[in-house]
């Protein structure tokens, strides 16, 4: 599997913005979709957004729809998550993930990047 490396996390005030980026070390032709997930302290990991790698179709969780935007750059092998109007409840470790063609679930995960939103 191609290693995924997230960047762009940090501390921001409520109402602010952050942009997360996920980079794959090399191109893979077996990726069906890329996604972002998050895990807050004491909570289970939850889905945030995903994008189809070839077509680019997007899907968002209800909690972030309208505030977050996922995008990809196939040439650079990157997936970004633009997060606007951040809320304290968005505080979590954010993970980038990839789903292989034919796989039922995401099967390649990054190490995560911390996002903290202060009130």
C-alpha distances in whole Angstrom, upper triangle without the diagonal:
4,6,9,13,16,19,23,24,27,31,33,36,36,36,34,31,28,25,21,18,15,13,10,10,10,11,9,11,10,10,13,14,14,16,17,19,21,23,26,28,29,27,24,21,22,21,22,21,19,19,18,16,18,22,21,23,23,24,25,26,30,30,29,30,32,31,27,26,22,21,19,19,17,18,17,14,15,16,20,22,25,27,31,34,32,34,34,32,29,28,25,22,20,16,14,11,10,11,9,13,15,13,16,14,12,9,7,9,11,14,17,20,23,26,29,32,36,39
4,6,10,13,16,20,21,25,28,30,34,34,34,32,29,25,22,19,16,12,10,6,6,7,8,7,11,10,10,13,14,12,15,16,18,20,22,26,28,29,28,25,22,22,21,21,20,18,18,17,15,17,20,20,22,22,23,24,26,29,29,27,28,30,29,25,24,20,19,16,16,14,15,14,11,12,14,17,19,23,25,29,32,30,32,32,31,28,27,24,21,18,15,12,11,9,11,11,14,17,15,18,16,13,11,8,9,10,13,15,18,22,24,28,30,34,37
4,7,10,13,17,18,22,25,27,31,32,32,30,26,23,20,16,14,10,8,6,6,8,11,11,14,14,13,16,15,13,14,15,16,18,20,23,25,27,25,23,20,21,20,20,20,18,18,19,16,19,22,21,23,22,23,24,25,29,28,26,28,29,28,24,23,19,19,16,17,16,17,14,11,12,13,16,18,21,23,27,30,28,30,30,28,25,24,21,18,16,12,10,10,10,13,13,17,19,17,20,17,14,11,8,8,7,9,12,15,18,21,24,27,31,34
4,7,10,14,15,18,22,24,27,28,28,26,23,19,16,13,10,6,6,5,7,10,11,12,15,14,12,15,13,10,11,12,13,15,17,20,22,25,23,21,18,18,17,17,16,15,15,16,15,18,21,19,21,20,20,21,22,25,25,23,24,26,24,20,19,16,16,14,14,14,15,13,10,9,10,12,14,18,20,23,26,24,26,26,25,22,21,18,15,12,9,7,7,8,12,13,17,19,17,19,16,13,11,8,7,5,8,9,12,15,18,21,24,27,31
4,7,10,12,15,19,21,25,26,26,23,20,17,14,10,8,5,5,7,8,11,14,15,18,18,16,18,16,13,13,12,14,15,17,19,21,24,23,21,18,19,18,17,17,16,17,19,17,20,23,20,22,21,22,21,22,26,24,22,24,25,23,20,19,16,16,14,15,16,16,13,11,9,10,11,13,16,18,22,24,22,24,24,24,20,19,17,13,11,9,8,10,11,15,17,20,23,21,22,19,15,15,11,9,6,7,8,9,13,15,19,22,25,28
4,7,8,12,15,17,21,22,22,20,17,13,11,7,6,4,7,9,11,14,16,17,20,20,17,19,16,12,12,10,12,12,14,17,19,22,21,20,16,17,16,15,15,15,16,18,17,21,22,20,21,19,20,19,20,23,21,19,21,22,20,16,16,14,14,14,15,16,17,14,12,10,9,9,10,13,14,18,21,19,21,21,20,17,16,14,11,8,7,7,10,12,16,18,22,24,22,23,20,16,16,13,10,7,7,6,6,10,12,15,18,21,25
4,6,9,13,15,18,20,20,17,14,11,9,6,5,6,8,12,13,17,18,20,23,23,20,22,19,15,14,12,14,14,16,18,20,23,22,22,18,19,18,16,17,17,18,21,20,23,24,21,23,21,21,20,21,24,22,19,21,22,19,16,16,14,15,15,15,18,18,15,14,11,11,9,10,12,13,17,19,17,20,20,20,16,15,14,11,10,10,10,13,16,20,22,25,28,26,26,23,19,20,16,14,10,10,8,6,9,10,14,16,19,23
4,7,10,11,15,17,17,14,11,7,6,5,6,9,11,15,17,20,21,23,26,26,23,24,21,17,16,13,15,14,16,17,19,23,22,22,19,19,19,16,16,18,19,22,21,24,25,22,23,21,21,20,21,23,21,18,20,20,17,14,15,14,15,15,16,19,20,16,16,13,12,9,9,10,11,14,16,14,17,17,18,15,14,13,12,10,12,12,16,18,22,25,27,30,28,28,25,22,22,19,16,13,13,10,7,9,9,12,13,17,20
4,7,9,13,14,15,13,10,7,7,6,9,11,14,17,19,22,24,25,28,27,24,25,22,18,16,13,13,12,13,14,16,20,19,19,17,17,17,15,16,18,20,23,23,26,27,24,24,22,21,19,20,22,19,17,19,20,16,14,15,15,17,18,19,22,23,20,19,16,14,12,11,11,11,13,15,12,14,14,15,12,10,10,9,8,11,12,16,19,22,25,28,31,28,28,25,22,22,20,16,13,12,9,5,5,5,8,10,13,17
4,7,10,13,14,11,10,8,10,9,12,15,17,21,23,26,27,29,31,31,28,29,25,22,19,16,16,14,15,14,16,20,20,21,19,19,20,18,19,21,23,27,27,30,31,27,28,25,24,22,22,23,20,18,21,21,18,16,18,18,20,21,23,25,26,23,23,19,18,15,14,13,12,14,15,12,14,13,15,12,10,10,10,11,14,16,19,23,26,29,32,34,32,32,28,25,26,23,20,17,15,12,8,6,5,6,8,11,14
4,7,10,12,10,10,9,12,12,16,18,21,24,26,29,31,32,35,34,31,32,28,24,22,18,18,15,16,15,16,19,20,21,20,20,21,19,21,23,25,29,29,33,33,29,30,26,26,23,22,23,20,18,21,21,17,17,19,20,22,24,26,29,30,26,26,22,21,18,16,15,13,13,14,11,12,11,13,11,9,11,12,13,16,19,22,26,29,32,35,37,34,34,30,27,29,26,23,20,18,15,11,8,6,5,6,7,11
4,7,8,6,7,8,11,13,16,19,22,26,28,31,32,33,36,35,32,32,28,25,22,19,19,16,17,16,18,21,21,23,21,21,21,19,20,23,25,29,29,33,32,29,29,25,25,22,21,22,18,17,19,19,15,15,17,19,21,24,26,29,30,27,27,23,21,18,15,13,11,11,10,8,9,9,12,11,10,12,14,14,18,20,23,27,30,33,36,38,35,35,31,29,30,28,25,22,21,17,14,11,8,6,5,6,9
4,6,6,8,10,14,16,20,23,26,29,32,34,35,36,39,38,35,34,31,27,25,21,21,18,19,17,19,22,22,24,23,22,23,20,22,25,27,31,32,35,34,31,30,27,26,23,22,22,18,17,19,19,15,16,19,21,23,26,28,32,33,30,30,26,24,20,18,15,12,11,9,8,8,8,12,11,11,14,16,17,21,23,26,29,32,36,38,40,38,37,33,31,33,31,28,25,24,20,17,14,11,8,5,5,6
4,5,8,11,15,17,20,23,27,30,33,35,36,37,38,38,34,34,30,27,24,20,20,18,18,16,18,21,21,23,22,21,21,18,20,24,26,30,31,34,33,29,29,25,24,20,19,19,15,14,17,16,13,14,17,20,23,26,28,32,33,31,30,26,24,20,17,15,11,10,7,5,5,6,9,9,10,14,17,17,21,23,26,29,32,35,37,39,37,35,32,30,32,31,28,26,25,21,18,15,12,9,6,6,5
4,7,10,14,16,20,23,26,30,33,35,35,36,38,37,34,33,29,26,23,20,20,19,20,19,21,24,23,24,23,22,21,18,20,23,25,28,30,32,31,28,27,23,22,19,19,18,15,13,15,14,10,12,15,18,21,24,27,30,32,30,29,26,23,19,16,13,10,7,4,5,6,9,12,11,13,16,18,18,22,23,26,29,31,35,37,39,37,35,32,30,33,31,28,27,26,22,19,17,13,12,9,9,9
4,7,11,13,17,20,24,27,30,32,32,34,36,35,32,31,28,25,22,19,20,18,20,19,21,24,23,25,23,22,21,18,19,22,24,27,28,31,30,26,26,23,22,19,19,19,16,14,16,14,11,12,14,17,19,22,24,28,29,27,27,23,21,17,14,11,8,6,5,6,8,10,13,11,12,15,17,17,20,21,24,27,30,33,35,38,36,35,32,29,31,30,27,24,24,20,17,15,12,11,8,10,11
4,7,10,13,17,20,24,26,28,29,30,32,32,28,28,24,21,19,16,17,16,19,18,21,24,23,24,22,20,19,16,16,19,20,24,25,27,27,23,23,20,20,17,18,18,16,13,15,13,9,9,11,14,16,18,20,24,25,23,23,19,17,13,11,7,5,4,6,6,10,12,14,11,12,15,16,15,17,18,21,24,27,30,32,35,33,32,29,27,29,27,24,22,22,18,15,14,11,11,10,12,13
4,7,10,13,16,20,23,25,26,27,29,29,26,26,22,19,17,14,15,14,17,17,20,23,22,22,20,19,18,15,15,17,19,22,23,25,25,22,22,19,19,17,18,19,16,13,15,15,11,10,11,12,14,16,18,21,23,20,20,16,14,10,8,6,5,7,9,8,11,13,14,11,12,13,13,12,14,15,19,21,24,27,30,32,30,30,27,24,26,23,21,18,18,15,12,11,8,10,10,13,15
4,7,10,13,17,19,21,22,23,26,26,22,23,19,16,14,12,14,14,17,18,21,24,23,23,20,19,17,14,14,15,16,19,19,22,22,19,20,17,18,16,17,19,17,14,15,15,12,9,9,10,11,13,14,18,19,16,16,12,10,7,6,4,6,9,12,11,14,16,17,13,14,14,14,11,13,13,16,18,22,25,27,29,28,28,25,22,23,21,18,16,17,14,11,12,10,13,13,16,19
4,7,10,14,16,19,19,21,23,23,20,20,17,13,12,9,12,12,15,16,19,22,21,20,17,17,15,12,12,13,14,18,17,21,21,18,19,16,17,15,17,19,17,14,16,16,14,11,10,9,10,12,13,16,18,15,14,10,8,5,5,6,8,11,14,13,16,17,17,13,13,13,11,9,10,9,13,15,19,22,24,27,25,25,22,19,20,17,15,12,13,10,8,10,9,13,14,17,20
4,7,10,13,15,16,17,20,20,17,18,15,12,11,10,13,14,17,19,22,25,23,22,19,18,16,14,13,13,14,16,15,18,19,16,18,16,17,17,19,21,20,17,18,19,16,13,12,10,10,9,11,13,14,11,10,7,6,4,6,9,11,14,18,17,19,20,20,17,17,15,13,10,10,8,12,13,17,19,22,25,23,24,21,18,19,16,14,11,12,11,10,12,12,16,18,21,24
4,7,10,12,13,14,17,17,14,16,13,9,10,9,12,14,17,19,22,24,23,21,18,17,16,14,13,12,13,15,13,17,18,16,18,16,17,17,19,22,21,18,20,21,19,15,14,11,10,9,10,12,13,10,8,5,5,6,8,12,14,18,21,19,22,23,22,18,18,16,13,10,9,6,9,10,14,16,19,22,20,21,18,15,15,12,10,8,10,10,10,13,14,18,20,24,27
4,6,9,10,12,15,16,13,16,14,11,12,12,15,17,20,23,25,28,26,24,21,21,19,18,16,15,14,16,13,16,19,17,19,18,20,20,22,25,25,22,23,24,22,18,17,14,12,10,10,10,11,8,6,5,7,9,12,15,17,21,24,23,25,26,26,22,22,20,17,14,12,9,10,11,15,16,19,22,21,22,20,16,16,12,11,9,12,12,13,16,17,21,23,27,30
4,5,7,9,12,13,11,14,13,11,13,14,16,19,21,24,27,29,27,25,22,22,20,19,18,16,15,15,13,15,18,17,19,19,21,22,24,27,27,24,25,26,25,21,19,16,14,11,11,10,11,8,6,6,9,12,15,18,20,24,27,26,28,29,28,25,24,22,19,16,13,10,10,10,13,13,16,19,18,21,18,15,14,11,11,9,12,14,15,19,20,24,27,30,33
4,7,9,13,14,13,17,16,14,16,17,20,22,24,27,29,31,30,28,24,25,23,23,21,19,19,19,16,18,21,20,23,23,25,25,27,31,30,28,29,30,28,25,23,19,18,15,13,12,12,9,8,9,12,15,18,21,24,27,31,29,31,32,31,28,27,25,21,19,16,13,13,13,16,16,18,22,21,23,21,18,16,13,13,12,14,16,17,21,23,27,29,33,36
4,6,10,12,12,15,15,14,17,19,22,24,26,30,32,34,32,30,26,27,25,24,22,20,18,18,14,16,19,19,22,22,25,26,28,32,32,29,30,31,30,26,23,20,18,14,13,11,10,9,7,10,13,16,20,23,25,29,32,31,34,34,34,30,30,27,24,21,18,15,15,13,15,15,17,20,20,23,21,18,17,14,15,14,17,19,20,24,26,30,32,35,39
4,7,9,9,13,13,13,16,19,21,24,27,30,33,35,33,30,27,26,24,23,21,18,16,15,11,13,16,16,19,20,23,25,27,31,31,28,29,30,29,25,22,19,16,13,11,8,8,8,6,10,12,16,19,22,25,29,32,31,34,35,34,30,31,28,25,22,19,16,15,12,14,13,14,18,18,21,20,17,16,14,16,16,19,20,22,26,27,31,33,36,39
4,5,6,10,11,12,15,18,21,24,26,30,33,34,32,29,25,25,23,23,20,17,15,14,10,11,15,16,18,20,22,24,26,30,30,28,28,30,29,26,23,19,17,14,13,10,11,11,8,11,13,17,20,23,26,30,33,32,34,35,34,30,31,28,25,22,19,15,13,10,11,9,11,14,15,18,17,15,14,12,14,15,19,21,23,26,28,32,34,37,40
4,6,9,11,13,16,19,22,26,28,32,35,36,33,30,27,26,23,24,21,17,15,13,9,10,13,15,17,19,21,24,26,30,31,29,28,30,30,26,24,20,18,14,14,10,12,13,11,14,15,19,22,25,28,31,34,34,36,37,36,32,33,30,28,24,21,18,15,12,11,9,9,12,14,17,17,15,15,14,17,18,22,23,25,29,30,34,36,40,42
4,6,9,11,15,18,20,24,26,30,33,34,31,28,24,24,21,22,20,16,14,12,9,10,14,15,17,18,20,22,25,28,30,28,27,30,30,26,24,20,18,15,16,13,15,16,13,15,16,19,21,25,27,31,34,33,35,36,34,31,32,29,26,23,20,16,13,10,9,6,5,9,10,13,14,12,12,12,15,17,21,22,25,28,29,33,35,39,41
4,6,8,11,14,17,20,23,27,30,31,28,25,21,21,18,18,16,12,11,9,6,8,12,12,14,15,16,19,21,25,26,24,24,26,26,22,20,16,15,12,13,11,14,14,11,12,12,16,18,21,24,27,30,29,31,32,30,27,28,25,23,20,17,13,10,7,6,5,6,9,10,12,12,10,10,10,13,15,18,19,22,25,26,30,31,35,38
4,7,10,14,16,20,23,26,29,30,27,24,21,19,16,17,14,10,9,6,6,7,9,10,11,12,14,16,19,22,24,22,22,24,24,21,19,15,14,13,14,12,16,16,13,14,13,16,18,21,23,26,29,29,30,32,30,26,28,25,23,20,17,14,11,8,6,5,5,8,8,10,10,10,11,12,14,16,20,20,23,26,26,30,31,35,37
4,7,10,13,17,20,23,26,27,24,22,18,16,13,13,10,7,6,4,5,8,9,9,9,9,11,13,16,19,20,19,18,20,21,17,15,12,11,10,13,11,15,15,12,12,10,13,14,17,19,23,25,25,27,28,26,23,24,22,20,17,14,11,9,6,5,7,8,11,10,11,10,8,11,11,12,14,18,18,20,22,23,26,28,31,33
4,7,10,14,17,20,24,25,22,20,16,14,11,11,9,6,5,7,7,10,12,10,11,10,11,12,14,18,19,17,17,19,19,15,13,9,10,9,11,11,14,14,10,9,7,10,11,14,16,20,23,22,24,25,23,20,21,19,17,13,11,7,6,4,6,9,11,14,12,13,11,8,10,9,10,11,15,14,16,19,19,23,24,28,30
4,7,10,14,17,20,22,19,16,13,11,8,7,6,4,6,9,10,13,14,12,11,9,9,10,11,15,15,13,14,17,16,12,11,8,10,10,13,14,17,16,13,11,8,9,9,13,14,17,20,19,20,22,19,16,18,15,14,10,8,6,5,6,8,12,14,16,14,14,11,8,11,10,10,11,14,12,14,16,16,20,21,25,27
4,7,10,13,17,19,16,14,10,9,7,5,5,6,9,12,13,17,17,14,14,11,11,10,10,14,13,11,13,15,14,11,11,8,11,12,15,16,19,18,15,12,9,9,8,11,12,15,17,16,17,18,16,13,14,12,10,7,6,5,6,9,11,15,17,19,17,16,13,10,13,12,10,10,12,10,11,13,13,16,17,21,23
4,7,10,14,15,12,10,7,6,4,5,7,9,12,15,16,20,20,18,17,14,12,10,10,13,12,11,14,17,15,12,13,12,14,16,19,20,23,21,18,16,13,12,11,13,13,16,18,16,16,16,14,11,12,9,8,6,5,6,8,11,13,16,19,20,17,16,13,10,13,12,10,10,11,9,11,12,12,15,16,20,22
4,7,10,12,10,8,5,5,7,7,10,12,16,19,20,24,24,21,20,17,15,13,11,14,12,11,15,17,15,13,15,14,17,18,21,23,26,23,21,18,15,14,12,14,13,16,17,14,14,13,11,9,9,6,5,4,6,9,11,14,16,20,22,24,21,19,16,14,15,15,12,11,11,8,9,9,9,12,14,17,19
4,7,8,6,6,4,6,9,10,13,16,19,22,23,27,27,25,24,21,18,16,14,16,14,14,17,20,18,16,18,18,21,22,25,26,29,27,24,21,19,18,15,17,16,18,19,16,15,13,11,9,8,5,5,7,8,12,13,17,18,22,25,26,22,21,17,15,17,16,13,13,12,9,10,10,10,12,14,17,19
4,6,5,7,7,9,12,12,16,19,22,25,27,30,30,27,26,23,21,18,15,17,14,15,18,21,18,17,20,20,23,25,28,29,32,29,27,24,21,20,17,19,16,18,18,14,13,11,8,8,6,4,6,9,11,15,17,20,22,26,29,29,26,24,21,19,21,20,17,16,15,12,12,10,10,10,12,14,16
4,6,8,10,12,15,16,20,22,26,29,30,34,34,31,30,27,24,21,19,20,17,18,22,24,22,21,24,23,27,28,31,33,35,32,30,27,25,23,21,22,20,21,21,17,15,13,11,11,9,7,9,12,14,18,19,23,25,28,31,32,28,27,23,22,23,22,19,18,16,13,13,11,12,11,13,15,17
4,7,10,12,16,17,21,24,27,30,31,35,35,33,31,28,25,22,20,21,18,20,23,26,24,23,26,26,29,30,33,35,37,35,32,29,27,26,23,25,22,24,23,20,18,15,13,14,12,10,12,14,16,20,21,24,26,29,32,32,28,26,23,22,23,23,20,20,18,16,17,15,15,15,17,18,19
4,7,9,12,14,18,20,24,27,28,32,32,29,28,25,22,19,16,17,15,17,20,23,21,21,23,23,26,28,31,32,35,33,30,27,25,24,21,23,20,22,22,19,17,15,12,12,11,9,11,13,14,18,18,22,23,26,29,29,25,23,20,19,21,21,18,19,17,15,16,15,15,15,17,18,20
4,6,10,12,16,18,22,24,26,29,29,27,26,23,20,17,15,17,15,17,20,23,22,20,22,21,25,26,29,30,33,31,28,26,23,22,20,22,21,23,23,20,18,17,14,14,13,11,11,12,13,16,16,19,19,23,25,25,22,19,16,16,17,18,16,17,16,14,16,15,16,17,19,21,22
4,7,10,13,15,18,21,22,26,26,24,22,19,17,15,13,15,14,15,18,21,19,17,19,18,21,22,25,26,29,27,24,22,19,19,17,19,18,21,21,18,18,17,14,12,12,9,9,9,9,12,12,15,16,20,22,23,19,17,14,13,14,15,12,13,13,11,13,13,14,16,18,21,22
4,6,10,12,16,18,20,24,24,21,20,16,14,11,9,11,11,12,14,17,17,15,16,16,19,20,24,25,28,26,24,21,18,17,15,17,16,19,19,17,16,16,13,11,12,10,11,10,10,12,12,15,15,19,21,22,19,16,13,12,15,16,14,15,15,13,15,15,14,16,17,20,22
4,6,8,12,15,17,20,20,17,16,13,10,8,7,10,10,10,12,15,15,13,14,13,16,17,21,22,25,24,21,19,15,15,13,15,14,17,18,17,17,17,14,12,14,12,12,10,10,10,10,12,13,17,19,19,17,15,12,11,14,14,13,14,16,14,15,16,15,18,18,22,23
4,7,11,14,16,19,19,16,14,11,9,6,5,9,8,7,9,12,11,9,10,9,13,15,19,20,24,22,20,17,13,12,10,12,11,14,15,13,14,15,13,10,12,11,12,9,9,10,11,13,15,18,20,21,19,17,14,13,16,16,14,15,16,13,14,14,13,16,16,20,21
4,7,10,13,16,15,12,11,7,6,4,6,10,10,8,9,11,11,8,8,7,10,12,16,17,21,20,17,15,11,10,8,11,11,14,16,15,17,18,16,13,16,14,14,11,11,10,10,12,13,16,18,19,18,16,14,12,16,15,14,15,17,15,16,17,16,18,19,22,24
4,7,9,12,12,9,8,6,5,7,9,13,14,12,12,14,14,11,10,7,9,10,14,14,18,17,15,13,10,10,10,12,14,17,19,19,20,22,20,17,19,17,16,13,12,10,9,9,10,13,14,16,15,14,12,11,14,14,13,15,17,16,17,19,18,21,22,26,27
4,6,9,8,5,5,4,7,9,12,15,17,14,13,15,16,12,10,7,7,8,11,12,15,15,13,11,9,10,10,13,15,18,21,21,23,25,23,20,22,20,19,16,14,11,11,10,10,13,13,16,15,15,14,12,15,15,15,16,19,18,19,21,21,24,25,28,30
4,6,6,4,5,7,9,12,15,18,20,18,17,18,19,16,13,10,10,9,12,11,15,15,13,13,11,13,14,17,19,22,25,24,27,29,27,23,25,24,22,19,17,14,12,10,10,11,11,13,13,14,14,12,15,15,16,18,21,21,22,24,24,27,28,32,34
4,6,6,8,10,12,15,18,21,23,20,20,21,21,18,15,11,10,8,9,8,11,12,10,10,9,12,14,17,20,23,26,26,28,30,28,25,27,25,23,19,17,14,12,9,10,10,10,13,14,15,15,13,15,14,16,17,20,20,22,25,25,28,29,33,35
4,6,8,11,14,18,21,24,26,23,22,23,24,20,17,14,12,10,10,8,12,14,12,13,13,15,17,20,23,26,29,29,31,33,32,28,30,29,27,23,21,17,16,13,12,12,11,14,16,17,17,16,18,17,19,21,24,24,25,28,28,32,33,36,38
4,6,9,12,16,19,22,24,22,20,21,22,19,16,13,12,10,12,11,14,16,15,15,14,16,17,19,22,24,27,28,30,33,31,28,30,29,28,24,22,19,17,15,14,15,13,16,17,18,18,18,20,20,21,23,26,25,27,29,29,32,32,36,37
4,6,10,13,17,19,21,18,16,17,18,15,12,10,8,8,10,10,13,15,13,13,11,13,14,16,18,21,24,24,27,29,28,24,27,26,24,21,19,16,15,14,14,15,14,17,18,18,18,17,19,19,20,20,24,23,24,26,25,28,29,32,34
4,7,11,14,16,19,16,14,15,17,15,12,10,10,10,13,14,17,18,16,15,13,14,14,16,18,20,23,23,26,28,26,23,26,25,24,21,19,17,16,15,14,16,15,17,18,17,17,16,19,20,20,22,25,23,24,26,25,28,28,32,33
4,7,10,13,15,13,11,12,14,11,9,7,8,10,14,15,18,19,17,15,12,12,12,13,15,17,19,20,22,24,22,20,22,21,21,18,17,15,14,14,14,17,16,18,18,17,16,15,19,19,19,20,23,21,22,23,22,25,25,28,29
4,7,10,12,10,9,11,13,11,10,9,11,13,17,18,22,21,19,17,14,14,12,14,15,17,18,19,20,22,20,18,20,20,20,17,16,15,14,14,14,17,17,19,18,16,15,15,18,19,19,20,22,20,21,22,21,23,23,27,28
4,6,8,7,5,9,10,8,8,9,12,15,18,20,23,23,21,18,14,14,11,12,12,14,15,15,16,19,16,14,17,17,17,14,15,14,14,16,16,19,20,21,20,18,16,16,19,19,18,19,21,19,19,20,18,20,20,23,24
4,5,6,6,10,11,10,11,12,15,18,22,23,27,26,23,21,17,16,13,14,13,15,15,15,15,17,14,12,15,15,16,14,15,15,15,17,17,21,22,23,21,18,16,16,20,20,19,20,21,19,19,19,17,19,19,22,22
4,6,5,9,10,10,13,14,18,21,24,26,30,29,27,24,20,19,15,16,14,15,14,14,14,16,13,13,16,17,18,17,18,18,19,21,21,25,25,26,24,22,20,20,23,24,22,23,24,22,22,21,19,20,19,21,21
4,6,9,9,9,12,14,18,21,25,27,30,29,27,24,20,18,14,14,12,12,12,11,10,12,10,9,13,14,16,15,17,18,19,21,22,26,27,28,26,23,21,20,24,24,22,22,23,20,19,18,16,16,15,18,18
4,6,5,6,9,11,14,18,21,24,27,25,24,21,17,15,11,11,8,9,10,9,10,13,11,9,12,13,15,13,15,16,17,20,21,25,26,27,25,23,21,20,23,23,21,21,22,18,18,17,14,15,14,17,18
4,5,6,8,10,14,17,21,23,26,25,24,21,17,15,12,11,10,10,11,12,13,16,14,12,16,17,18,16,18,18,19,20,21,25,25,27,25,23,22,21,24,24,23,23,24,21,20,20,18,19,18,20,21
4,6,8,11,14,18,21,24,26,26,25,22,18,16,12,11,10,9,9,11,13,17,16,14,17,19,20,18,20,20,21,23,24,27,28,30,28,27,25,24,27,27,25,25,26,23,22,22,19,20,18,20,20
4,7,10,13,17,20,23,26,24,24,20,17,14,10,8,6,5,6,8,10,14,13,11,14,16,18,16,18,18,20,22,24,27,28,30,29,27,25,23,26,26,24,23,24,20,19,18,15,16,14,17,17
4,7,10,14,17,20,22,21,20,16,13,10,7,5,4,6,8,9,12,15,14,11,14,15,16,13,15,14,17,18,20,24,25,27,26,25,22,20,23,22,20,19,21,17,16,16,14,15,14,18,19
4,7,10,13,16,19,18,17,14,10,8,6,5,7,8,12,12,15,18,17,14,17,17,17,14,15,14,16,17,19,22,23,25,24,24,22,19,22,21,20,19,21,18,17,18,16,18,18,21,22
4,7,11,13,16,15,14,11,7,6,5,6,9,12,15,15,18,20,19,16,18,17,17,13,13,11,13,14,15,18,20,22,21,21,19,16,19,18,17,16,19,16,16,18,16,19,19,23,24
4,7,10,13,12,11,8,6,5,7,8,11,14,18,18,21,23,23,19,21,20,19,16,15,12,14,14,16,18,19,22,21,22,20,18,20,18,18,17,20,18,18,20,19,22,22,26,27
4,6,9,9,8,6,4,6,9,11,15,17,21,21,24,26,25,22,23,22,20,17,15,12,13,12,14,16,17,20,20,21,19,17,18,17,16,16,19,18,18,21,20,24,24,28,30
4,5,5,6,5,6,8,12,14,17,20,24,24,27,29,28,25,26,25,23,19,18,14,15,14,16,17,18,22,22,23,22,19,20,18,18,17,20,20,20,23,22,26,27,30,33
4,5,5,7,8,11,15,17,20,23,27,27,30,32,31,27,28,27,25,21,19,15,15,13,15,15,16,20,20,22,21,18,19,17,18,18,21,21,22,25,25,29,30,33,36
4,6,8,11,13,17,19,22,25,29,29,32,34,33,30,30,29,27,23,21,18,18,16,18,18,19,23,23,25,24,22,22,20,20,20,23,23,23,26,27,30,32,35,38
4,5,9,11,15,17,20,23,27,27,30,31,31,27,28,26,24,21,19,15,16,15,18,18,20,23,23,25,24,21,21,18,18,17,20,20,20,23,24,27,29,32,35
4,7,10,14,17,20,23,27,26,29,30,29,26,26,24,22,18,16,13,13,11,14,15,16,20,20,22,20,17,17,14,15,14,17,17,18,22,22,26,28,31,34
4,7,10,13,16,19,23,22,25,27,26,22,23,21,19,15,14,10,11,11,14,16,18,21,20,22,20,16,17,14,14,12,15,15,15,18,19,23,24,28,30
4,7,10,13,16,20,19,22,24,23,19,20,18,17,13,11,8,10,10,13,15,17,20,19,20,18,15,16,14,13,12,15,14,14,17,17,20,22,25,28
4,6,10,13,16,16,19,21,20,16,17,17,15,12,11,9,12,13,16,18,20,23,22,23,20,17,19,16,15,13,15,13,13,15,14,18,19,22,25
4,6,10,13,12,15,17,17,13,14,14,13,10,11,10,12,14,17,20,22,24,23,23,20,17,19,17,15,14,16,13,12,13,12,15,16,19,21
4,7,10,10,14,16,16,13,15,15,15,12,14,13,16,18,20,24,25,28,26,26,23,21,23,21,19,18,19,16,14,15,12,15,14,18,20
4,7,7,10,13,13,9,12,13,14,12,14,14,17,20,22,25,27,29,28,27,24,22,24,23,20,18,19,16,14,13,10,12,11,14,16
4,5,9,12,13,11,13,15,17,15,18,18,21,23,26,29,31,33,31,30,27,25,28,26,24,22,23,19,17,16,13,13,11,14,15
4,7,10,11,10,12,15,18,17,20,21,23,26,28,32,33,35,33,32,29,27,30,29,26,25,25,21,19,17,13,13,10,12,12
4,7,8,6,9,12,14,14,17,18,21,24,27,30,32,34,32,31,28,26,28,27,24,22,22,18,16,14,10,9,7,9,10
4,5,5,8,11,14,14,18,20,23,26,28,32,34,35,33,31,28,26,29,28,25,23,23,19,17,14,11,9,6,8,8
4,5,6,9,13,14,18,20,23,27,29,33,35,36,34,32,29,27,29,28,25,23,22,18,16,13,10,7,5,6,6
4,5,8,12,13,16,19,21,25,26,30,33,33,31,29,26,24,26,26,23,22,21,17,16,13,10,9,8,9,10
4,6,9,10,13,16,18,21,24,27,30,31,28,27,23,22,24,23,20,19,18,14,13,11,8,7,7,10,11
4,7,9,13,16,18,22,24,28,31,32,29,28,24,22,24,23,19,18,16,13,11,8,5,5,5,8,11
4,6,9,13,15,19,22,25,28,29,26,25,21,19,21,19,16,14,13,10,8,6,6,7,9,12,14
4,7,10,13,17,19,23,26,27,24,23,20,17,18,16,13,11,9,6,5,4,6,8,11,15,17
4,7,10,14,16,20,23,24,22,21,17,15,16,14,11,9,9,5,5,6,7,10,13,16,19
4,6,10,13,16,20,21,18,18,15,11,12,10,7,6,7,4,7,9,10,14,16,20,23
4,7,10,14,17,19,16,17,13,10,11,9,6,5,8,7,9,12,13,17,19,23,25
4,7,10,13,15,13,13,10,6,7,5,4,6,10,10,12,15,17,20,22,26,28
4,6,10,12,10,11,9,5,6,5,7,9,13,13,16,19,20,24,26,29,32
4,7,8,6,8,6,4,5,7,9,12,16,16,19,22,23,27,28,32,34
4,6,5,8,8,7,7,8,11,14,18,19,22,25,26,30,32,36,38
4,6,9,10,10,10,12,15,18,22,23,25,28,29,33,35,38,40
4,7,9,10,11,13,17,20,23,24,27,30,31,35,36,40,42
4,6,7,8,11,14,17,20,22,25,27,29,32,34,37,39
4,7,9,12,15,18,21,22,25,27,28,31,32,36,38
4,6,9,11,15,17,18,21,23,24,27,29,32,34
4,6,8,11,14,15,18,20,21,25,27,30,32
4,7,10,13,15,18,21,23,26,28,32,34
4,7,10,12,15,19,21,24,27,30,33
4,7,8,12,15,17,21,23,27,30
4,6,9,12,15,18,21,25,28
4,7,10,13,16,20,23,26
4,7,10,13,16,19,23
4,7,10,13,16,20
4,6,10,13,16
4,7,10,13
4,6,10
4,7
4
